[in-house]
């Protein structure tokens, strides 16, 4: 396992983070998988492989995910970093949702109880709250840091201007500053390269990537003429979206081709590519253990969403799929070839000469 700095902080995280959104599989989360308490013990395998960061959220299965994580890390808390999130509704009350001081502090206490710990290593704002004053939200986070209940704070699913505004407010008041941003970023969804990735490089933030395989679409099991009998995208979970279905399959073709050439899976190639991107500290991996989403009629594929253009066209040669960024007028980050060597060292990125394809699930 490899380790990187989480942005400009002193915290070192493994390049692979264990995601726990499937833990519990309650309510709407049953559509993506159901990991029960026994299977949650696979946390031990992750730790034994050198992983040190587990990502969860208070709203995953209404708190059950945090409970399972707490049981899995009991007796080994000092060997693992725990990240959680706050924002979404945790009850029917008027103040059971959002990023008010009331909700943030109440939910931090509730998360600590469910996790069976006295502190969170990383506490993330799960999404922007356009109602609560930003000063109130960030002051509450700073209070949790100064009280010792939270070590570091970060953002999740923020836009570029949300991120920069929050950083500016924190700096102006001398409050604890975001050290990370958790974003969706894959070979088939590269809008993050317009603003979020350059912002992370400029502001010294570490990027945590959720759903690095686009919900399994880049795993290699979804092909133009082949659909698996089980899987998230054959059920009722439509996230992440597919802006261009033909481009998606172009990318998968290349992933499979490169993987076969290097005797690794398409999934490993997709993750290795992400780990060459600037400011990426870690990618969040998970598996939908237990009962999976129900199967849709034969032949049905992920449905593309219209009106959202992508950087890859249907008639574009597949060999170009891994090196194309956004349209030229939006290019803000240098392209990186795959396979090949890592780009020059970015902040917190060790060993720039290590082959990109070695940065896979087995390392």
SERO-4910 file (N, C-alpha, C, O; in steps of 0.05 Angstrom, whole numbers):
BEGIN
 pado doro    nc1    nc2    nc3   cac1   cac2   cac3    cc1    cc2    cc3    oc1    oc2    oc3
  Unk    A     17    -24      0      0      0      0     18     25      0     38     26     13
  Unk    A      9     45    -15     23     70    -16      8     91      1    -16     88      5
  Unk    A     23    111     10     11    132     26     18    160     15     39    164      4
  Unk    A     -1    178     18      3    205      9     -7    225     30    -25    218     46
  Unk    A      4    249     29     -6    270     46    -35    277     38    -41    278     14
  Unk    A    -52    283     57    -79    293     51    -77    323     47    -79    339     66
  Unk    A    -73    331     22    -68    359     16    -43    369     29    -23    355     29
  Unk    A    -44    393     39    -21    405     53    -21    399     83     -5    410     98
  Unk    A    -39    381     92    -39    374    120    -16    354    126     -3    345    107
  Unk    A    -12    348    151      8    329    159     -2    301    159     13    282    166
  Unk    A    -28    297    152    -40    270    154    -34    254    129    -37    264    107
  Unk    A    -24    230    133    -18    212    111    -40    191    109    -47    177    129
  Unk    A    -50    188     85    -72    168     80    -64    149     59    -48    155     41
  Unk    A    -75    125     60    -69    104     40    -83    113     14   -103    126     14
  Unk    A    -71    105     -8    -81    112    -34   -108     99    -40   -123    108    -58
  Unk    A   -115     79    -25   -141     66    -27   -156     70     -1   -147     62     21
  Unk    A   -179     82     -2   -196     86     22   -219     66     20   -230     60     -1
  Unk    A   -227     56     43   -249     37     44   -275     52     47   -280     66     67
  Unk    A   -293     49     27   -319     62     28   -339     43     41   -337     19     39
  Unk    A   -359     55     55   -378     39     70   -407     46     65   -425     42     81
  Unk    A   -413     57     41   -440     65     35   -459     41     34   -483     44     38
  Unk    A   -448     17     28   -465     -7     27   -469    -20     54   -486    -38     57
  Unk    A   -455    -11     75   -457    -23    101   -486    -18    112   -494      5    115
  Unk    A   -500    -39    117   -527    -38    127   -548    -43    106   -566    -59    110
  Unk    A   -545    -29     83   -564    -33     61   -593    -27     69   -611    -42     60
  Unk    A   -598     -7     84   -625      0     93   -637     21     75   -623     38     64
  Unk    A   -663     21     73   -678     41     57   -668     42     28   -665     21     16
  Unk    A   -664     66     18   -656     69     -9   -629     58    -15   -623     53    -39
  Unk    A   -612     55      5   -585     44      1   -585     14     -6   -565      4    -15
  Unk    A   -608      1     -3   -609    -27    -10   -606    -31    -40   -600    -53    -49
  Unk    A   -610     -9    -56   -608    -11    -85   -580    -15    -94   -575    -23   -117
  Unk    A   -560     -9    -77   -532    -11    -86   -518    -33    -72   -494    -38    -78
  Unk    A   -530    -47    -54   -517    -70    -41   -524    -70    -11   -532    -50      1
  Unk    A   -520    -93      1   -526    -97     29   -503   -112     42   -501   -136     40
  Unk    A   -486    -97     56   -464   -109     71   -473   -112    100   -478    -92    113
  Unk    A   -476   -137    109   -485   -141    137   -462   -139    156   -439   -134    148
  Unk    A   -468   -141    182   -448   -137    202   -425   -157    200   -401   -150    204
  Unk    A   -431   -182    192   -410   -202    190   -391   -195    167   -366   -197    169
  Unk    A   -402   -187    144   -385   -180    121   -370   -154    126   -349   -150    113
  Unk    A   -380   -137    143   -366   -112    150   -339   -118    163   -322   -101    165
  Unk    A   -336   -143    173   -311   -150    186   -288   -151    165   -265   -155    173
  Unk    A   -295   -149    139   -274   -147    119   -257   -123    123   -236   -120    109
  Unk    A   -264   -105    140   -247    -83    147   -220    -93    156   -199    -81    151
  Unk    A   -219   -116    169   -194   -128    178   -176   -134    154   -152   -130    156
  Unk    A   -187   -144    133   -172   -150    109   -160   -124     97   -137   -124     88
  Unk    A   -176   -103     97   -167    -78     87   -144    -67    104   -124    -58     93
  Unk    A   -146    -68    130   -125    -59    147   -100    -76    145    -78    -65    145
  Unk    A   -104   -102    142    -81   -119    139    -65   -114    113    -41   -118    111
  Unk    A    -80   -104     92    -67    -97     67    -53    -70     68    -40    -62     49
  Unk    A    -55    -56     90    -42    -30     93    -60     -6     91    -50     16     94
  Unk    A    -86    -10     86   -104     12     84   -108     25    112   -107     11    132
  Unk    A   -111     51    112   -114     64    138   -137     85    140   -139     99    160
  Unk    A   -153     87    119   -175    107    120   -202     94    112   -204     82     91
  Unk    A   -221     97    130   -248     87    125   -267    111    123   -267    128    141
  Unk    A   -283    112    102   -301    134     97   -329    125    101   -338    105     89
  Unk    A   -344    140    117   -372    134    121   -388    161    122   -377    182    116
  Unk    A   -413    160    130   -429    184    133   -452    178    152   -461    155    154
  Unk    A   -462    198    166   -483    193    185   -509    183    171   -524    168    183
  Unk    A   -513    192    146   -539    185    133   -538    158    118   -558    150    108
  Unk    A   -515    145    117   -514    119    103   -530     99    119   -523     92    142
  Unk    A   -552     90    107   -570     71    121   -579     82    148   -582     67    167
  Unk    A   -583    109    150   -593    122    174   -576    116    199   -586    112    220
  Unk    A   -550    115    194   -531    111    217   -521     83    220   -502     78    235
  Unk    A   -533     63    207   -525     36    210   -497     31    200   -481     16    211
  Unk    A   -489     45    178   -462     43    168   -442     50    190   -422     36    194
  Unk    A   -446     72    203   -428     81    225   -427     60    247   -406     55    258
  Unk    A   -450     48    254   -450     28    275   -433      4    267   -418     -7    283
  Unk    A   -436     -5    242   -420    -28    232   -390    -21    232   -374    -38    240
  Unk    A   -383      3    224   -355     11    224   -345     11    253   -323      1    258
  Unk    A   -361     22    271   -352     22    299   -346     -5    310   -327     -9    324
  Unk    A   -363    -24    303   -359    -52    313   -334    -64    299   -319    -79    312
  Unk    A   -330    -57    274   -308    -69    259   -281    -59    269   -261    -73    267
  Unk    A   -280    -34    278   -254    -23    287   -250    -24    317   -230    -14    327
  Unk    A   -268    -36    331   -266    -38    360   -240    -52    367   -234    -74    357
  Unk    A   -224    -40    385   -199    -52    393   -176    -45    375   -153    -53    381
  Unk    A   -181    -32    353   -159    -25    335   -162      4    325   -152     11    304
  Unk    A   -174     21    341   -180     48    333   -155     64    326   -155     80    308
  Unk    A   -133     59    341   -108     75    336    -95     68    309    -77     82    300
  Unk    A   -104     46    297    -91     37    272   -106     47    247    -98     41    225
  Unk    A   -128     61    251   -145     69    229   -154     98    231   -159    108    253
  Unk    A   -157    111    209   -168    138    207   -198    135    199   -204    119    181
  Unk    A   -215    150    212   -244    148    206   -254    176    196   -249    196    209
  Unk    A   -267    175    173   -279    200    162   -309    196    161   -319    175    153
  Unk    A   -323    217    168   -353    216    166   -362    243    154   -346    261    149
  Unk    A   -388    245    151   -400    269    138   -426    277    152   -438    261    166
  Unk    A   -433    302    147   -458    313    158   -471    332    138   -457    346    124
  Unk    A   -497    332    136   -512    351    120   -541    342    117   -560    358    121
  Unk    A   -545    317    110   -572    307    102   -590    301    126   -580    299    148
  Unk    A   -615    297    120   -635    293    141   -630    268    157   -625    247    146
  Unk    A   -632    270    183   -629    247    201   -653    245    219   -652    231    240
  Unk    A   -675    257    211   -700    256    227   -721    273    213   -716    284    192
  Unk    A   -744    275    226   -766    290    214   -768    318    225   -785    334    216
  Unk    A   -752    325    244   -753    351    257   -743    373    238   -728    368    219
  Unk    A   -751    398    244   -744    421    228   -714    426    228   -703    437    209
  Unk    A   -700    417    250   -671    422    252   -655    397    249   -632    396    257
  Unk    A   -667    376    238   -653    351    234   -639    349    207   -634    326    198
  Unk    A   -634    371    194   -622    371    168   -606    397    164   -612    417    178
  Unk    A   -587    397    147   -572    421    140   -546    424    154   -536    405    166
  Unk    A   -534    448    153   -508    453    164   -509    476    185   -491    492    186
  Unk    A   -530    476    200   -531    495    222   -513    485    244   -505    462    245
  Unk    A   -506    504    262   -489    496    285   -503    474    301   -490    455    310
  Unk    A   -529    477    305   -545    457    319   -542    430    307   -536    410    321
  Unk    A   -547    427    281   -546    401    268   -518    389    267   -514    366    272
  Unk    A   -498    406    261   -471    396    259   -461    384    285   -451    362    286
  Unk    A   -465    399    307   -454    390    333   -470    366    343   -459    347    353
  Unk    A   -497    366    340   -513    343    348   -505    318    333   -502    297    344
  Unk    A   -501    321    306   -495    298    290   -466    288    294   -461    264    292
  Unk    A   -448    306    301   -421    298    307   -421    280    332   -408    260    334
  Unk    A   -436    289    352   -438    273    377   -451    246    371   -443    225    382
  Unk    A   -472    246    354   -485    221    348   -467    202    332   -467    178    337
  Unk    A   -451    213    314   -432    197    299   -411    185    317   -404    161    314
  Unk    A   -401    200    336   -381    190    354   -392    167    371   -378    147    376
  Unk    A   -417    169    379   -430    148    394   -433    123    378   -426    101    387
  Unk    A   -443    126    353   -447    102    336   -420     89    329   -418     64    328
  Unk    A   -399    105    325   -373     94    318   -358     84    342   -337     71    339
  Unk    A   -367     91    366   -353     82    390   -325     94    393   -307     80    402
  Unk    A   -323    119    387   -297    133    388   -300    160    400   -323    170    403
  Unk    A   -278    173    408   -280    199    420   -272    221    401   -272    245    408
  Unk    A   -265    214    376   -258    235    356   -261    224    328   -260    200    323
  Unk    A   -266    242    309   -266    236    281   -240    248    269   -233    270    275
  Unk    A   -227    232    252   -203    242    240   -208    262    218   -192    280    213
  Unk    A   -230    258    204   -238    276    182   -268    279    182   -283    259    180
  Unk    A   -278    304    185   -307    309    185   -313    326    161   -302    348    158
  Unk    A   -330    316    144   -335    329    118   -364    340    116   -383    327    125
  Unk    A   -366    363    104   -393    374     97   -402    359     72   -390    362     51
  Unk    A   -424    344     74   -432    326     53   -441    340     28   -439    329      6
  Unk    A   -451    364     31   -461    379      8   -466    408     17   -468    413     41
  Unk    A   -467    426     -1   -471    454      4   -499    459     17   -518    446      9
  Unk    A   -500    477     36   -525    486     48   -529    515     41   -515    532     52
  Unk    A   -547    521     23   -551    549     14   -569    565     33   -574    589     27
  Unk    A   -578    554     55   -595    568     74   -579    578     98   -582    601    106
  Unk    A   -562    561    109   -547    569    133   -524    587    126   -510    582    107
  Unk    A   -520    609    141   -497    626    136   -471    610    137   -467    594    156
  Unk    A   -453    614    118   -428    599    118   -412    603    143   -399    584    152
  Unk    A   -412    627    154   -398    632    179   -407    614    201   -391    605    217
  Unk    A   -433    610    203   -444    592    224   -434    564    221   -425    551    240
  Unk    A   -434    554    196   -425    527    190   -396    523    197   -388    504    211
  Unk    A   -379    541    187   -350    538    191   -342    543    220   -322    531    229
  Unk    A   -356    560    234   -350    565    262   -356    539    278   -342    533    297
  Unk    A   -378    525    271   -384    500    284   -363    479    280   -356    465    299
  Unk    A   -353    478    256   -331    459    250   -306    466    267   -293    448    278
  Unk    A   -300    492    268   -276    500    283   -280    493    313   -261    485    326
  Unk    A   -304    496    323   -310    489    351   -304    460    356   -292    453    376
  Unk    A   -312    443    337   -307    414    340   -277    408    340   -268    390    354
  Unk    A   -262    422    323   -233    418    322   -220    427    348   -204    412    359
  Unk    A   -226    451    357   -214    461    381   -221    445    406   -207    444    426
  Unk    A   -245    432    405   -253    415    428   -241    388    427   -244    372    446
  Unk    A   -227    381    405   -214    355    403   -231    333    392   -222    310    391
  Unk    A   -256    339    385   -273    318    375   -270    313    345   -279    292    335
  Unk    A   -257    331    331   -251    328    302   -223    337    298   -214    357    309
  Unk    A   -208    322    282   -180    328    277   -176    346    252   -162    366    252
  Unk    A   -190    339    230   -189    354    205   -217    357    194   -234    341    200
  Unk    A   -220    377    177   -246    381    164   -243    383    134   -222    390    124
  Unk    A   -264    375    120   -263    375     91   -291    380     79   -311    382     94
  Unk    A   -292    383     53   -317    387     38   -323    363     20   -304    348     14
  Unk    A   -347    360     12   -355    338     -6   -377    349    -25   -396    362    -16
  Unk    A   -373    343    -50   -393    351    -71   -397    381    -72   -419    390    -78
  Unk    A   -376    397    -68   -378    426    -71   -370    433    -99   -356    419   -113
  Unk    A   -381    456   -108   -372    467   -133   -347    484   -128   -339    487   -105
  Unk    A   -335    494   -149   -311    509   -146   -315    534   -130   -299    541   -112
  Unk    A   -337    549   -135   -341    574   -120   -349    569    -91   -342    585    -74
  Unk    A   -364    547    -86   -370    540    -59   -344    535    -43   -341    545    -21
  Unk    A   -326    520    -56   -301    513    -43   -284    538    -36   -275    541    -13
  Unk    A   -280    555    -56   -263    578    -52   -275    598    -32   -261    610    -16
  Unk    A   -302    601    -32   -315    619    -13   -311    609     15   -305    624     33
  Unk    A   -314    583     19   -311    571     46   -282    574     56   -277    581     79
  Unk    A   -263    569     38   -235    572     46   -229    601     53   -214    606     72
  Unk    A   -240    620     39   -236    648     44   -247    656     71   -234    671     86
  Unk    A   -271    646     78   -283    653    104   -267    641    127   -262    655    147
  Unk    A   -258    617    124   -241    604    145   -216    619    149   -208    624    172
  Unk    A   -202    627    128   -177    641    130   -182    669    143   -165    678    159
  Unk    A   -203    682    136   -208    709    146   -213    709    176   -205    727    190
  Unk    A   -225    687    186   -231    685    215   -210    669    230   -211    667    255
  Unk    A   -191    657    216   -171    640    230   -182    614    240   -172    602    259
  Unk    A   -203    604    226   -215    578    234   -202    555    220   -187    559    200
  Unk    A   -208    531    229   -197    507    217   -205    506    187   -229    511    181
  Unk    A   -186    501    170   -190    503    141   -194    475    129   -183    455    139
  Unk    A   -209    473    108   -212    447     94   -184    437     86   -167    452     76
  Unk    A   -180    411     90   -155    399     80   -161    381     56   -142    371     43
  Unk    A   -187    376     50   -194    357     29   -220    365     16   -236    379     27
  Unk    A   -224    354     -8   -250    355    -21   -256    327    -32   -239    315    -44
  Unk    A   -280    317    -27   -288    291    -38   -306    296    -62   -326    310    -60
  Unk    A   -298    285    -85   -311    291   -110   -315    266   -126   -303    245   -121
  Unk    A   -333    268   -146   -336    247   -166   -318    253   -190   -320    275   -201
  Unk    A   -301    234   -197   -281    239   -218   -273    212   -230   -261    196   -216
  Unk    A   -279    208   -255   -272    183   -268   -265    189   -297   -267    212   -306
  Unk    A   -257    169   -311   -251    172   -340   -275    179   -356   -272    190   -378
  Unk    A   -299    172   -346   -323    178   -362   -337    203   -352   -357    212   -363
  Unk    A   -327    215   -330   -339    239   -319   -316    257   -309   -307    255   -286
  Unk    A   -307    275   -326   -282    291   -321   -287    321   -317   -269    337   -320
  Unk    A   -312    328   -311   -318    356   -307   -302    368   -284   -298    393   -284
  Unk    A   -293    352   -266   -277    362   -243   -251    376   -252   -240    392   -238
  Unk    A   -242    369   -277   -218    381   -287   -222    410   -295   -202    425   -300
  Unk    A   -246    420   -297   -251    447   -304   -243    466   -281   -229    486   -286
  Unk    A   -253    459   -257   -248    477   -234   -238    463   -209   -219    473   -196
  Unk    A   -250    440   -202   -244    428   -176   -215    418   -174   -203    422   -153
  Unk    A   -205    405   -194   -178    395   -193   -158    419   -192   -140    419   -175
  Unk    A   -160    438   -210   -142    461   -208   -144    476   -181   -124    485   -171
  Unk    A   -168    478   -170   -172    491   -144   -157    476   -122   -145    488   -105
  Unk    A   -159    449   -123   -145    433   -103   -115    437   -105   -101    439    -84
  Unk    A   -104    437   -129    -75    442   -132    -67    469   -122    -47    472   -107
  Unk    A    -83    489   -129    -77    517   -120    -79    521    -90    -63    535    -78
  Unk    A    -99    509    -78   -105    513    -50    -94    492    -31    -97    493     -7
  Unk    A    -80    472    -42    -67    452    -26    -87    433    -13    -83    425     10
  Unk    A   -107    426    -27   -127    406    -17   -121    379    -28   -112    376    -51
  Unk    A   -126    358    -12   -125    331    -22   -151    323    -33   -172    328    -21
  Unk    A   -151    309    -56   -176    300    -68   -181    271    -60   -164    253    -63
  Unk    A   -205    265    -50   -215    238    -46   -236    233    -67   -255    248    -69
  Unk    A   -233    212    -82   -251    206   -105   -271    185    -97   -264    163    -89
  Unk    A   -297    192    -99   -317    172    -93   -326    160   -120   -327    173   -141
  Unk    A   -334    134   -118   -343    119   -141   -323    121   -164   -330    129   -186
  Unk    A   -297    113   -160   -277    115   -181   -282     98   -205   -270    103   -226
  Unk    A   -299     78   -203   -306     61   -226   -334     68   -237   -346     52   -251
  Unk    A   -343     92   -231   -369    101   -241   -391     81   -234   -407     74   -251
  Unk    A   -392     73   -209   -412     54   -200   -409     27   -213   -429     13   -216
  Unk    A   -385     20   -221   -380     -6   -234   -380     -5   -264   -372    -25   -277
  Unk    A   -387     17   -276   -388     19   -305   -361     15   -318   -359      6   -341
  Unk    A   -340     23   -303   -313     21   -314   -298     -4   -305   -274     -7   -308
  Unk    A   -313    -23   -294   -301    -47   -283   -293    -67   -306   -277    -85   -302
  Unk    A   -305    -63   -329   -300    -82   -351   -322   -102   -355   -323   -116   -376
  Unk    A   -341   -103   -337   -363   -123   -340   -386   -112   -356   -403   -127   -365
  Unk    A   -387    -85   -360   -407    -73   -377   -395    -67   -404   -377    -50   -406
  Unk    A   -403    -82   -425   -392    -78   -452   -415    -72   -471   -438    -75   -464
  Unk    A   -408    -64   -495   -429    -57   -515   -448    -81   -519   -472    -76   -521
  Unk    A   -437   -104   -521   -454   -127   -528   -457   -147   -505   -468   -169   -508
  Unk    A   -448   -139   -481   -449   -157   -458   -458   -142   -433   -446   -121   -426
  Unk    A   -478   -152   -420   -488   -140   -395   -489   -162   -374   -498   -184   -379
  Unk    A   -479   -156   -350   -479   -176   -328   -508   -181   -318   -526   -165   -323
  Unk    A   -511   -203   -304   -538   -210   -294   -544   -195   -268   -567   -193   -260
  Unk    A   -523   -184   -255   -527   -169   -230   -509   -145   -231   -489   -144   -245
  Unk    A   -517   -124   -216   -501   -100   -214   -517    -76   -208   -541    -75   -213
  Unk    A   -504    -55   -198   -518    -31   -189   -534    -18   -212   -556    -10   -208
  Unk    A   -522    -17   -236   -535     -2   -258   -556    -18   -272   -568     -9   -291
  Unk    A   -562    -43   -262   -584    -58   -272   -608    -55   -253   -629    -67   -257
  Unk    A   -605    -39   -233   -626    -35   -213   -637     -6   -214   -639      6   -235
  Unk    A   -644      4   -191   -657     30   -189   -639     52   -181   -648     74   -175
  Unk    A   -613     48   -181   -594     68   -173   -581     80   -198   -565     68   -211
  Unk    A   -589    105   -204   -580    118   -229   -556    136   -226   -552    152   -244
  Unk    A   -541    133   -205   -518    151   -201   -492    135   -202   -492    113   -191
  Unk    A   -471    145   -215   -469    170   -229   -482    169   -256   -486    148   -267
  Unk    A   -488    193   -268   -501    193   -294   -482    185   -316   -457    186   -313
  Unk    A   -493    178   -339   -477    171   -363   -483    192   -385   -503    189   -398
  Unk    A   -466    212   -388   -472    233   -408   -470    223   -437   -484    234   -454
  Unk    A   -454    203   -442   -450    194   -470   -444    164   -469   -422    155   -462
  Unk    A   -464    148   -476   -462    119   -474   -440    108   -493   -425     90   -485
  Unk    A   -439    118   -518   -419    108   -536   -391    114   -527   -373     98   -529
  Unk    A   -387    138   -515   -361    146   -505   -353    128   -481   -330    120   -478
  Unk    A   -373    121   -465   -368    103   -443   -356     77   -452   -336     67   -442
  Unk    A   -369     65   -473   -359     39   -482   -332     42   -497   -317     23   -497
  Unk    A   -327     65   -509   -300     70   -520   -279     68   -498   -258     56   -501
  Unk    A   -285     81   -476   -266     81   -453   -262     53   -442   -240     44   -437
  Unk    A   -284     38   -439   -283     11   -428   -266     -7   -447   -251    -23   -437
  Unk    A   -269     -3   -473   -253    -19   -492   -224    -15   -487   -208    -34   -488
  Unk    A   -216     10   -483   -188     16   -479   -178      5   -452   -156     -5   -450
  Unk    A   -195      8   -432   -187     -2   -405   -182    -32   -407   -162    -42   -396
  Unk    A   -199    -46   -420   -196    -75   -423   -171    -82   -439   -156   -100   -432
  Unk    A   -166    -67   -460   -143    -71   -477   -117    -66   -462    -98    -83   -463
  Unk    A   -115    -44   -447    -91    -38   -431    -88    -59   -409    -66    -67   -403
  Unk    A   -110    -66   -396   -109    -86   -375    -98   -112   -385    -82   -125   -371
  Unk    A   -108   -121   -408    -98   -147   -418    -68   -146   -425    -54   -165   -421
  Unk    A    -59   -123   -435    -31   -120   -442    -13   -121   -417     10   -129   -419
  Unk    A    -24   -113   -394     -8   -113   -369    -17   -134   -349     -8   -134   -326
  Unk    A    -35   -151   -358    -45   -173   -341    -57   -163   -315    -53   -174   -293
  Unk    A    -73   -142   -317    -89   -131   -295   -117   -127   -304   -123   -129   -328
  Unk    A   -135   -121   -286   -163   -117   -294   -168    -89   -304   -151    -71   -299
  Unk    A   -190    -85   -317   -198    -58   -326   -202    -40   -303   -195    -16   -304
  Unk    A   -212    -50   -281   -216    -34   -256   -189    -24   -246   -188     -1   -238
  Unk    A   -169    -41   -246   -143    -32   -237   -131    -10   -254   -119      9   -244
  Unk    A   -136    -12   -280   -126      9   -298   -140     35   -292   -127     56   -291
  Unk    A   -166     34   -289   -182     59   -284   -173     72   -258   -170     97   -256
  Unk    A   -167     56   -237   -159     67   -211   -130     78   -214   -123     99   -202
  Unk    A   -113     63   -228    -85     72   -232    -85     99   -246    -68    116   -239
  Unk    A   -103    103   -265   -104    129   -280   -111    151   -260    -98    172   -261
  Unk    A   -130    147   -243   -138    167   -224   -115    174   -206   -112    198   -198
  Unk    A    -99    155   -198    -77    160   -180    -54    175   -193    -35    181   -179
  Unk    A    -56    180   -219    -36    197   -232    -45    225   -234    -30    243   -242
  Unk    A    -70    231   -226    -81    257   -230    -72    276   -208    -68    268   -185
  Unk    A    -67    301   -214    -57    320   -194    -76    323   -171   -100    324   -174
  Unk    A    -64    325   -147    -78    330   -122    -94    306   -111   -105    308    -89
  Unk    A    -96    284   -126   -111    261   -116    -95    247    -94    -73    238    -99
  Unk    A   -107    246    -70    -94    233    -48   -102    204    -45    -86    187    -39
  Unk    A   -128    198    -50   -138    171    -47   -163    168    -62   -178    187    -67
  Unk    A   -169    143    -70   -194    136    -83   -209    117    -65   -198    100    -52
  Unk    A   -235    120    -64   -252    105    -46   -263     81    -60   -278     83    -80
  Unk    A   -257     58    -50   -266     33    -62   -285     18    -44   -284     21    -19
  Unk    A   -303      4    -56   -323    -11    -40   -334    -33    -58   -329    -34    -82
  Unk    A   -349    -51    -45   -361    -73    -60   -389    -77    -49   -393    -76    -25
  Unk    A   -408    -82    -67   -435    -86    -59   -440   -115    -50   -451   -131    -65
  Unk    A   -430   -122    -26   -434   -149    -16   -464   -154    -11   -480   -136     -9
  Unk    A   -471   -180     -9   -498   -187     -3   -516   -185    -27   -507   -186    -50
  Unk    A   -542   -181    -22   -562   -180    -44   -558   -155    -60   -556   -133    -49
  Unk    A   -557   -158    -86   -553   -135   -104   -579   -126   -115   -600   -138   -110
  Unk    A   -578   -105   -130   -602    -93   -142   -616   -113   -161   -603   -130   -173
  Unk    A   -642   -110   -163   -657   -129   -180   -650   -124   -209   -643   -102   -217
  Unk    A   -652   -145   -224   -645   -144   -252   -666   -131   -269   -690   -135   -264
  Unk    A   -657   -116   -288   -676   -103   -307   -678   -122   -332   -664   -141   -334
  Unk    A   -697   -116   -350   -701   -133   -373   -675   -136   -389   -659   -118   -391
  Unk    A   -672   -159   -401   -648   -165   -417   -644   -144   -439   -663   -135   -452
  Unk    A   -619   -137   -442   -611   -119   -463   -612    -89   -455   -603    -72   -470
  Unk    A   -623    -84   -432   -624    -56   -423   -597    -47   -413   -584    -61   -397
  Unk    A   -589    -23   -422   -563    -13   -414   -566     13   -399   -588     25   -398
  Unk    A   -544     22   -386   -546     49   -373   -555     70   -392   -545     72   -414
  Unk    A   -575     85   -384   -588    104   -402   -572    131   -401   -569    142   -380
  Unk    A   -563    141   -424   -549    166   -424   -568    189   -418   -591    189   -424
  Unk    A   -557    210   -405   -572    234   -400   -566    255   -422   -543    260   -428
  Unk    A   -587    265   -434   -584    284   -456   -577    312   -445   -583    319   -422
  Unk    A   -565    327   -463   -559    355   -456   -534    359   -440   -528    382   -433
  Unk    A   -518    338   -435   -493    341   -420   -471    329   -438   -466    305   -439
  Unk    A   -458    347   -451   -437    338   -469   -413    327   -455   -408    335   -432
  Unk    A   -398    309   -467   -374    297   -455   -351    302   -473   -354    310   -496
  Unk    A   -326    298   -463   -302    303   -478   -297    283   -500   -280    287   -517
  Unk    A   -311    260   -499   -306    239   -519   -330    236   -538   -353    236   -528
  Unk    A   -325    234   -563   -347    231   -583   -350    202   -591   -332    186   -588
  Unk    A   -374    196   -601   -380    168   -608   -361    157   -630   -354    134   -629
  Unk    A   -353    174   -649   -336    165   -670   -307    168   -665   -291    163   -683
  Unk    A   -299    175   -641   -271    180   -635   -256    154   -632   -267    135   -620
  Unk    A   -232    151   -642   -217    127   -639   -213    119   -610   -208    136   -593
  Unk    A   -217     94   -604   -215     85   -576   -188     90   -564   -186     95   -540
  Unk    A   -166     89   -580   -139     92   -569   -135    120   -557   -116    124   -542
  Unk    A   -152    139   -564   -148    166   -554   -164    171   -528   -161    192   -516
  Unk    A   -179    151   -520   -198    156   -498   -185    163   -472   -195    180   -457
  Unk    A   -161    152   -466   -149    157   -440   -132    182   -439   -123    190   -418
  Unk    A   -128    195   -462   -111    219   -462   -126    245   -467   -114    267   -467
  Unk    A   -152    243   -473   -168    266   -479   -178    279   -454   -190    266   -437
  Unk    A   -174    305   -451   -185    320   -428   -212    331   -437   -227    319   -451
  Unk    A   -218    355   -428   -242    369   -435   -237    383   -462   -215    383   -472
  Unk    A   -258    396   -473   -253    412   -497   -230    432   -492   -225    441   -470
  Unk    A   -215    438   -514   -190    453   -512   -193    479   -496   -175    486   -481
  Unk    A   -216    493   -499   -218    519   -486   -220    516   -456   -218    536   -442
  Unk    A   -225    492   -446   -227    488   -417   -204    474   -405   -203    469   -381
  Unk    A   -184    467   -421   -162    451   -410   -146    467   -389   -136    488   -395
  Unk    A   -145    455   -365   -131    469   -344   -110    451   -332    -93    460   -316
  Unk    A   -110    425   -338    -91    406   -327    -79    390   -349    -92    382   -368
  Unk    A    -53    386   -347    -39    371   -369    -49    342   -371    -53    330   -350
  Unk    A    -52    332   -395    -60    304   -398    -37    285   -389    -14    293   -391
  Unk    A    -43    261   -380    -24    242   -372    -28    216   -389    -50    207   -390
  Unk    A     -7    206   -401    -10    182   -417    -12    157   -399     -2    157   -377
  Unk    A    -26    137   -409    -29    112   -395    -28     90   -415    -43     91   -435
  Unk    A    -11     70   -412      8     66   -391     32     84   -393     36     97   -414
  Unk    A     47     86   -372     71    103   -373     79    110   -345     73     97   -325
  Unk    A     94    132   -343    104    141   -317     87    163   -305     72    177   -319
  Unk    A     88    166   -279     73    187   -266     84    214   -274    107    216   -281
  Unk    A     67    235   -272     76    262   -279     95    272   -257     98    258   -237
  Unk    A    108    294   -261    126    306   -241    110    308   -214     86    311   -214
  Unk    A    125    306   -192    113    304   -166     95    328   -160    104    351   -163
  Unk    A     70    323   -152     52    343   -143     54    344   -113     65    326   -101
  Unk    A     44    365   -100     45    366    -70     34    340    -58     12    332    -62
  Unk    A     51    327    -41     43    303    -27     44    278    -44     34    257    -35
  Unk    A     56    279    -68     57    255    -85     85    244    -85    103    256    -98
  Unk    A     90    221    -72    117    210    -72    123    194    -96    105    186   -111
  Unk    A    148    188   -100    158    169   -121    146    175   -148    131    158   -159
  Unk    A    152    198   -161    140    204   -187    149    186   -209    137    186   -230
  Unk    A    170    170   -205    180    153   -226    168    125   -225    175    108   -242
  Unk    A    150    120   -207    139     93   -205    119     89   -227    102    106   -232
  Unk    A    120     66   -241    101     61   -262     72     63   -252     65     54   -231
  Unk    A     56     77   -269     28     82   -260     13     57   -255     -4     56   -237
  Unk    A     17     36   -270      1     12   -268      8     -4   -243     -6    -23   -237
  Unk    A     29      3   -229     35    -10   -204     18      0   -181     15    -13   -161
  Unk    A      6     24   -186    -11     35   -165    -39     23   -168    -58     37   -176
  Unk    A    -42     -2   -161    -67    -16   -165    -76    -28   -139    -64    -24   -118
  Unk    A    -97    -44   -140   -108    -55   -115    -89    -73   -100    -93    -77    -76
  Unk    A    -69    -83   -113    -51   -102   -100    -28    -88    -87    -11   -102    -75
  Unk    A    -26    -62    -88     -2    -48    -77     -8    -35    -50     10    -23    -39
***
